[in-house]
Amino acid sequence: MPPAAGYDLIGDIHGCAHTLERLLTLMGYECQDNVWQHPERKVIFLGDIVDRGPRIREAVQIAFNMVQNGHAAMVMGNHEHNAITYCTRAPEGFGEDYLRSHSVRHNRLIKETLEQFEDYPEEWEMYLDWFRQLPLYLEHDQFRVIHACWQKDLIAELQARTGDVYLTDELLLESVQRDSFGFILMEQLTRGSHLRLPDGIQIHSGDGFTRRTFRTHFWAKDPITYGDVIFQPDNLPGALEDRLLTDKERKYLHYYDRNEKPLFIGHYWCEGVPALVTPNIACLDYSAVKYGKLVCYRFSGEQQLDANNFVWVSVDRDES
């Protein structure tokens, strides 16, 4: 992480490059020699720069140039992990041609990214190599950054296995093999925890997918019901929010104590006016690519997070 007087942590961009430029300009950054920079501050991107949006290539260029020139850092999001595994050929005998199957659903998720890089194959390969080198999390003396969920036991095991914050080739292969450590690591850190819906119940999501699980958060100390832990834009059907959690379900949940360092996350498609989810956790994904907001938290060393430090720009229709 490059040293700075302060850090500007930016949530999921998903190809909204023009909005990113407006946000950087609002915060006093200037583009010099094709690199956005600030005289005192640095940016930390929370992942998910690719997929879905209208200017994915431009967004990746902005982030890459800033990171390579010491004006930013970035953690891996689930969409960067998806891109790596979708484009990496599987070893012989694996059962698939690529680490991530080219199913209808997976094709749809990466469609815009591949289309926008279709005429720039060498550039896309360069960015894939960069994605492979992204840290899974960042830990500063004063704060922590991860795309979806800070799971200390998995992070400790990653450190014990690799002594580092990156995916090794071995863990990348594991990350697509269900029930392996690599798979659980990437599910939790970049996608967050989920609970399975009761048999026969599913969610028809606003993004067109049908889901049989729902996302849960990790800051309820003693949750009792589904409603205590749900954290996603799609409501649970019927009266499921009142359904009691079982002991087995509680074992899948995590808790980030309010005495821990401030934590910054993305991933969760929040809506409305940016607000702290707890006094020491800020989610910075406010559905930019769905014409929501591209959100930043301007951190300057404060021990207590302050909602007044959120800065955002609304995504205009002309972004597309």
The 8 nearest C-alpha neighbors of each residue, nearest first, counted from 0:
[[1, 72, 2, 137, 71, 139, 43, 69],
 [2, 0, 69, 3, 71, 70, 72, 41],
 [3, 1, 0, 4, 41, 5, 40, 69],
 [4, 2, 5, 40, 41, 39, 1, 6],
 [3, 5, 39, 40, 299, 6, 2, 41],
 [6, 4, 299, 40, 3, 298, 41, 7],
 [7, 5, 41, 298, 42, 40, 297, 8],
 [6, 8, 297, 42, 296, 43, 298, 41],
 [9, 7, 43, 295, 296, 42, 44, 6],
 [8, 10, 295, 44, 294, 45, 43, 7],
 [11, 9, 283, 284, 265, 45, 294, 12],
 [10, 12, 47, 284, 13, 46, 48, 265],
 [11, 13, 48, 15, 14, 10, 47, 287],
 [14, 12, 48, 49, 52, 50, 15, 47],
 [55, 13, 15, 52, 54, 58, 16, 12],
 [16, 14, 18, 12, 17, 13, 52, 54],
 [15, 17, 58, 19, 18, 14, 54, 57],
 [18, 16, 20, 19, 15, 318, 21, 54],
 [17, 19, 21, 20, 16, 15, 314, 22],
 [20, 18, 16, 22, 17, 21, 23, 15],
 [19, 21, 17, 23, 18, 22, 24, 16],
 [22, 20, 18, 24, 19, 23, 25, 17],
 [23, 21, 25, 19, 24, 20, 312, 18],
 [22, 24, 20, 28, 26, 25, 21, 19],
 [25, 23, 21, 28, 27, 26, 22, 20],
 [24, 26, 22, 23, 27, 21, 28, 20],
 [25, 27, 23, 24, 28, 22, 310, 37],
 [26, 28, 24, 25, 23, 29, 37, 36],
 [29, 27, 37, 24, 36, 23, 26, 35],
 [30, 28, 35, 36, 31, 24, 27, 37],
 [29, 31, 35, 34, 33, 36, 32, 28],
 [30, 32, 34, 33, 29, 35, 36, 28],
 [33, 31, 34, 30, 35, 29, 64, 36],
 [32, 34, 31, 30, 35, 64, 61, 65],
 [35, 33, 30, 31, 32, 65, 64, 36],
 [36, 34, 30, 29, 28, 65, 31, 33],
 [37, 35, 28, 29, 70, 34, 30, 38],
 [36, 38, 28, 40, 39, 29, 27, 41],
 [37, 39, 40, 36, 28, 41, 27, 29],
 [40, 38, 37, 4, 3, 5, 41, 36],
 [39, 41, 5, 3, 37, 6, 4, 38],
 [42, 40, 6, 70, 71, 3, 7, 5],
 [43, 41, 71, 7, 6, 8, 44, 72],
 [42, 44, 8, 72, 73, 71, 7, 9],
 [45, 43, 73, 9, 46, 8, 72, 42],
 [44, 46, 10, 74, 146, 73, 265, 9],
 [47, 45, 76, 75, 74, 44, 48, 11],
 [48, 46, 76, 11, 78, 49, 13, 79],
 [47, 49, 13, 12, 46, 14, 11, 59],
 [48, 50, 13, 47, 55, 14, 112, 78],
 [51, 49, 112, 13, 109, 52, 111, 14],
 [50, 52, 111, 13, 14, 53, 288, 49],
 [53, 51, 14, 13, 15, 50, 54, 288],
 [52, 54, 319, 14, 55, 15, 51, 318],
 [55, 53, 14, 57, 16, 56, 15, 52],
 [14, 54, 56, 58, 57, 49, 52, 53],
 [55, 57, 59, 58, 54, 60, 115, 116],
 [56, 58, 60, 54, 55, 59, 16, 61],
 [59, 57, 16, 55, 61, 60, 14, 56],
 [58, 60, 56, 62, 61, 57, 63, 55],
 [61, 59, 57, 63, 58, 62, 64, 56],
 [60, 62, 58, 64, 59, 63, 65, 57],
 [63, 61, 65, 59, 64, 60, 66, 58],
 [64, 62, 60, 66, 65, 61, 59, 67],
 [65, 63, 67, 61, 66, 62, 34, 60],
 [64, 66, 70, 62, 71, 68, 63, 67],
 [67, 65, 71, 63, 69, 72, 68, 64],
 [68, 66, 64, 65, 69, 63, 70, 71],
 [69, 67, 65, 66, 70, 64, 34, 71],
 [68, 70, 66, 67, 71, 1, 65, 72],
 [71, 69, 65, 41, 66, 68, 36, 42],
 [72, 70, 66, 42, 65, 41, 43, 69],
 [71, 73, 43, 66, 0, 44, 42, 74],
 [72, 74, 44, 43, 45, 46, 133, 75],
 [75, 73, 134, 46, 135, 45, 133, 136],
 [76, 74, 46, 135, 133, 134, 79, 73],
 [77, 75, 46, 47, 79, 78, 146, 189],
 [76, 78, 189, 80, 79, 81, 190, 47],
 [77, 79, 81, 47, 80, 76, 82, 49],
 [80, 78, 82, 81, 76, 77, 75, 130],
 [79, 81, 77, 83, 78, 82, 84, 76],
 [80, 82, 78, 84, 79, 83, 85, 77],
 [83, 81, 79, 85, 80, 84, 86, 78],
 [84, 82, 80, 86, 81, 85, 87, 127],
 [83, 85, 98, 99, 87, 81, 86, 82],
 [86, 84, 99, 82, 83, 87, 81, 98],
 [87, 85, 83, 84, 82, 88, 97, 98],
 [88, 86, 84, 97, 85, 98, 83, 89],
 [89, 87, 97, 96, 98, 86, 90, 84],
 [88, 90, 97, 98, 96, 93, 87, 95],
 [91, 89, 93, 92, 88, 96, 97, 98],
 [90, 92, 93, 89, 94, 96, 95, 88],
 [91, 93, 94, 90, 95, 89, 96, 97],
 [92, 94, 91, 95, 90, 89, 96, 98],
 [93, 95, 92, 96, 91, 89, 90, 97],
 [96, 94, 97, 93, 100, 89, 98, 99],
 [95, 97, 89, 88, 94, 98, 100, 93],
 [98, 96, 88, 89, 99, 95, 87, 100],
 [97, 99, 84, 89, 87, 85, 88, 100],
 [100, 98, 85, 84, 97, 101, 175, 81],
 [99, 101, 102, 97, 98, 95, 85, 105],
 [102, 100, 106, 105, 99, 103, 85, 97],
 [101, 103, 105, 104, 100, 106, 107, 99],
 [102, 104, 106, 105, 107, 101, 108, 100],
 [103, 105, 107, 102, 106, 108, 101, 208],
 [106, 104, 102, 108, 107, 103, 101, 109],
 [107, 105, 103, 104, 108, 109, 110, 101],
 [106, 108, 110, 104, 105, 109, 103, 111],
 [107, 109, 105, 106, 110, 104, 50, 51],
 [110, 108, 112, 50, 106, 107, 111, 113],
 [109, 111, 107, 113, 112, 108, 106, 114],
 [112, 110, 114, 113, 109, 51, 50, 115],
 [111, 113, 50, 115, 109, 114, 110, 55],
 [114, 112, 116, 115, 110, 111, 117, 109],
 [113, 115, 117, 111, 112, 116, 110, 118],
 [114, 116, 112, 113, 117, 111, 56, 55],
 [115, 117, 119, 113, 114, 118, 123, 120],
 [116, 118, 114, 119, 115, 113, 120, 123],
 [117, 119, 116, 120, 115, 114, 121, 122],
 [118, 120, 116, 122, 117, 121, 123, 115],
 [121, 119, 123, 122, 118, 117, 124, 116],
 [122, 120, 124, 123, 119, 125, 126, 118],
 [121, 123, 125, 119, 124, 120, 126, 116],
 [122, 124, 120, 126, 125, 121, 127, 116],
 [125, 123, 127, 121, 122, 126, 120, 128],
 [126, 124, 122, 128, 123, 127, 121, 129],
 [125, 127, 129, 123, 128, 124, 130, 122],
 [126, 128, 130, 124, 129, 125, 83, 123],
 [129, 127, 125, 131, 126, 130, 124, 132],
 [128, 130, 126, 132, 127, 131, 125, 133],
 [129, 131, 127, 133, 132, 128, 126, 79],
 [132, 130, 128, 129, 133, 127, 83, 166],
 [131, 133, 129, 130, 134, 165, 128, 166],
 [132, 134, 130, 75, 74, 131, 135, 165],
 [135, 133, 165, 74, 164, 136, 75, 132],
 [134, 136, 75, 74, 164, 165, 133, 145],
 [135, 137, 145, 134, 144, 74, 164, 138],
 [138, 136, 144, 143, 139, 145, 134, 74],
 [137, 139, 143, 142, 144, 140, 136, 141],
 [140, 138, 142, 141, 143, 137, 0, 144],
 [139, 141, 142, 138, 143, 260, 300, 137],
 [140, 142, 139, 260, 300, 261, 143, 302],
 [143, 141, 261, 139, 260, 262, 140, 138],
 [144, 142, 138, 262, 137, 139, 261, 263],
 [143, 145, 263, 137, 136, 262, 264, 138],
 [146, 144, 136, 264, 147, 263, 149, 148],
 [145, 147, 264, 265, 189, 76, 45, 46],
 [146, 148, 189, 191, 188, 264, 190, 266],
 [149, 147, 188, 191, 150, 187, 145, 146],
 [150, 148, 151, 188, 145, 147, 255, 154],
 [151, 149, 153, 152, 148, 154, 188, 253],
 [150, 152, 154, 153, 155, 149, 156, 255],
 [153, 151, 155, 154, 150, 156, 157, 149],
 [154, 152, 156, 155, 151, 150, 157, 184],
 [153, 155, 151, 157, 156, 152, 158, 150],
 [154, 156, 158, 152, 153, 157, 151, 159],
 [157, 155, 159, 153, 158, 154, 160, 152],
 [156, 158, 154, 160, 155, 159, 161, 153],
 [159, 157, 162, 155, 156, 161, 160, 163],
 [158, 160, 156, 157, 162, 161, 155, 163],
 [161, 159, 157, 158, 156, 162, 163, 155],
 [160, 162, 163, 158, 159, 157, 167, 164],
 [163, 161, 158, 159, 160, 157, 164, 165],
 [162, 164, 161, 158, 165, 157, 160, 166],
 [163, 165, 134, 135, 136, 158, 166, 162],
 [166, 164, 134, 163, 135, 167, 133, 132],
 [165, 167, 170, 171, 168, 164, 131, 135],
 [166, 168, 170, 169, 171, 165, 161, 131],
 [169, 167, 171, 170, 172, 166, 173, 131],
 [168, 170, 167, 172, 171, 173, 166, 181],
 [169, 171, 173, 181, 167, 172, 168, 166],
 [172, 170, 174, 168, 173, 169, 166, 167],
 [171, 173, 169, 170, 174, 175, 168, 98],
 [174, 172, 181, 170, 176, 171, 175, 182],
 [182, 173, 175, 181, 171, 172, 176, 170],
 [174, 176, 173, 182, 172, 177, 98, 99],
 [177, 175, 173, 174, 182, 179, 178, 172],
 [176, 178, 179, 182, 175, 174, 183, 173],
 [177, 179, 182, 183, 176, 180, 181, 173],
 [180, 178, 182, 181, 177, 176, 173, 183],
 [179, 181, 183, 182, 184, 178, 173, 174],
 [182, 180, 174, 173, 170, 184, 179, 183],
 [174, 181, 183, 179, 185, 184, 180, 175],
 [184, 182, 186, 180, 181, 185, 187, 179],
 [185, 183, 181, 182, 187, 186, 180, 188],
 [186, 184, 188, 182, 189, 187, 183, 181],
 [187, 185, 190, 183, 184, 189, 188, 182],
 [186, 188, 191, 184, 185, 190, 192, 189],
 [187, 189, 148, 185, 147, 191, 186, 184],
 [188, 190, 147, 77, 146, 185, 76, 187],
 [191, 189, 186, 187, 147, 188, 77, 192],
 [192, 190, 187, 148, 147, 188, 189, 186],
 [191, 193, 187, 215, 214, 252, 190, 194],
 [194, 192, 214, 213, 215, 212, 195, 191],
 [193, 195, 212, 213, 196, 214, 215, 248],
 [194, 196, 212, 211, 197, 213, 193, 198],
 [195, 197, 212, 211, 200, 194, 198, 201],
 [198, 196, 200, 199, 195, 211, 201, 212],
 [199, 197, 200, 196, 201, 195, 211, 212],
 [198, 200, 197, 201, 196, 211, 202, 195],
 [201, 199, 198, 197, 196, 211, 202, 236],
 [200, 202, 211, 210, 203, 209, 196, 199],
 [203, 201, 210, 209, 204, 211, 200, 236],
 [202, 204, 209, 208, 210, 201, 205, 207],
 [205, 203, 206, 208, 207, 202, 209, 233],
 [204, 206, 207, 203, 233, 208, 232, 209],
 [207, 205, 204, 208, 203, 209, 289, 233],
 [208, 206, 205, 204, 209, 203, 210, 202],
 [209, 207, 204, 206, 203, 210, 205, 202],
 [208, 210, 203, 202, 204, 201, 207, 211],
 [211, 209, 202, 212, 201, 208, 203, 204],
 [210, 212, 201, 196, 195, 202, 200, 209],
 [211, 213, 195, 196, 194, 210, 193, 214],
 [214, 212, 193, 194, 215, 195, 229, 211],
 [215, 213, 193, 230, 229, 231, 192, 194],
 [214, 216, 229, 228, 230, 193, 192, 213],
 [215, 217, 228, 230, 218, 229, 214, 192],
 [218, 216, 254, 253, 219, 255, 252, 215],
 [217, 219, 254, 255, 220, 216, 256, 253],
 [218, 220, 222, 221, 217, 254, 228, 227],
 [221, 219, 218, 254, 222, 256, 255, 217],
 [220, 222, 219, 223, 227, 254, 218, 249],
 [223, 221, 227, 219, 224, 220, 228, 244],
 [222, 224, 244, 243, 227, 221, 225, 226],
 [225, 223, 243, 244, 226, 227, 242, 241],
 [224, 226, 240, 227, 228, 242, 229, 244],
 [225, 227, 240, 224, 229, 228, 241, 239],
 [226, 228, 224, 225, 222, 229, 223, 219],
 [229, 227, 215, 216, 226, 225, 230, 219],
 [230, 228, 215, 226, 214, 225, 227, 216],
 [231, 229, 215, 216, 214, 228, 267, 232],
 [230, 232, 233, 267, 214, 229, 268, 269],
 [231, 233, 268, 234, 269, 230, 270, 267],
 [234, 232, 231, 204, 235, 205, 202, 203],
 [235, 233, 236, 232, 231, 202, 240, 229],
 [234, 236, 239, 240, 233, 237, 202, 238],
 [237, 235, 239, 234, 238, 202, 201, 200],
 [236, 238, 239, 235, 240, 234, 241, 200],
 [237, 239, 240, 241, 236, 242, 235, 226],
 [240, 238, 242, 241, 237, 235, 236, 225],
 [239, 241, 226, 225, 238, 242, 235, 224],
 [242, 240, 239, 224, 238, 226, 225, 243],
 [241, 243, 239, 224, 240, 225, 244, 238],
 [244, 242, 224, 223, 241, 245, 225, 240],
 [245, 243, 224, 223, 248, 225, 242, 249],
 [244, 246, 248, 247, 249, 243, 223, 224],
 [245, 247, 249, 248, 250, 244, 251, 243],
 [248, 246, 245, 250, 249, 251, 244, 252],
 [247, 249, 245, 250, 246, 251, 244, 194],
 [250, 248, 246, 252, 251, 247, 245, 244],
 [249, 251, 248, 247, 252, 246, 253, 245],
 [252, 250, 249, 248, 253, 192, 247, 194],
 [253, 251, 249, 250, 217, 192, 254, 248],
 [254, 252, 217, 251, 255, 150, 218, 216],
 [253, 255, 217, 218, 256, 220, 219, 252],
 [256, 254, 218, 217, 257, 253, 259, 149],
 [255, 257, 258, 259, 254, 218, 220, 279],
 [256, 258, 259, 279, 255, 278, 277, 260],
 [257, 259, 256, 260, 279, 255, 261, 278],
 [260, 258, 257, 256, 261, 255, 279, 262],
 [259, 261, 142, 262, 141, 143, 258, 279],
 [262, 260, 279, 142, 280, 143, 259, 263],
 [263, 261, 143, 280, 144, 142, 279, 260],
 [262, 264, 144, 281, 280, 282, 143, 145],
 [265, 263, 282, 146, 145, 147, 283, 144],
 [264, 266, 284, 283, 146, 282, 10, 147],
 [267, 265, 147, 284, 268, 146, 11, 264],
 [266, 268, 269, 284, 265, 231, 230, 282],
 [269, 267, 286, 285, 284, 266, 232, 231],
 [270, 268, 285, 267, 284, 286, 232, 271],
 [269, 271, 285, 268, 286, 272, 291, 273],
 [272, 270, 273, 269, 285, 291, 292, 274],
 [271, 273, 274, 270, 285, 292, 269, 311],
 [274, 272, 271, 309, 275, 285, 294, 270],
 [275, 273, 306, 272, 276, 281, 309, 282],
 [274, 276, 281, 277, 306, 280, 278, 282],
 [275, 277, 280, 281, 274, 278, 282, 279],
 [278, 276, 280, 275, 279, 281, 218, 257],
 [277, 279, 280, 304, 275, 303, 276, 257],
 [278, 280, 261, 277, 304, 257, 262, 303],
 [281, 279, 262, 277, 261, 276, 263, 278],
 [280, 282, 275, 263, 276, 283, 264, 262],
 [283, 281, 264, 265, 284, 263, 280, 276],
 [282, 284, 10, 265, 294, 285, 264, 281],
 [285, 283, 265, 10, 11, 268, 266, 286],
 [286, 284, 269, 292, 268, 270, 287, 291],
 [285, 287, 268, 291, 289, 288, 284, 292],
 [288, 286, 291, 292, 293, 290, 289, 285],
 [287, 289, 290, 286, 52, 13, 15, 291],
 [288, 290, 286, 287, 291, 314, 292, 285],
 [291, 289, 314, 287, 288, 315, 292, 286],
 [290, 292, 287, 286, 289, 314, 313, 285],
 [293, 291, 313, 287, 285, 312, 314, 294],
 [292, 294, 287, 311, 312, 285, 313, 10],
 [293, 295, 311, 283, 10, 292, 9, 310],
 [296, 294, 9, 310, 8, 309, 311, 7],
 [295, 297, 309, 8, 308, 7, 298, 310],
 [298, 296, 7, 308, 6, 295, 309, 8],
 [297, 299, 6, 5, 300, 296, 7, 301],
 [300, 298, 5, 301, 297, 6, 4, 7],
 [299, 301, 298, 302, 141, 5, 4, 142],
 [302, 300, 303, 299, 304, 298, 305, 141],
 [301, 303, 300, 304, 141, 261, 260, 279],
 [302, 304, 301, 305, 279, 278, 261, 300],
 [305, 303, 279, 278, 301, 302, 306, 261],
 [304, 306, 307, 308, 303, 275, 278, 309],
 [307, 305, 308, 309, 274, 275, 304, 273],
 [306, 308, 305, 309, 310, 304, 296, 274],
 [309, 307, 306, 297, 296, 305, 310, 298],
 [310, 308, 296, 307, 295, 306, 297, 311],
 [311, 309, 295, 294, 296, 308, 312, 297],
 [312, 310, 294, 293, 295, 292, 309, 313],
 [311, 313, 292, 293, 22, 314, 294, 18],
 [312, 314, 292, 291, 315, 293, 311, 290],
 [313, 315, 290, 292, 291, 287, 18, 312],
 [316, 314, 317, 318, 313, 290, 18, 319],
 [315, 317, 318, 319, 314, 290, 313, 289],
 [316, 318, 319, 315, 314, 17, 18, 53],
 [319, 317, 316, 315, 17, 15, 314, 18],
 [318, 317, 53, 316, 52, 54, 15, 315]]
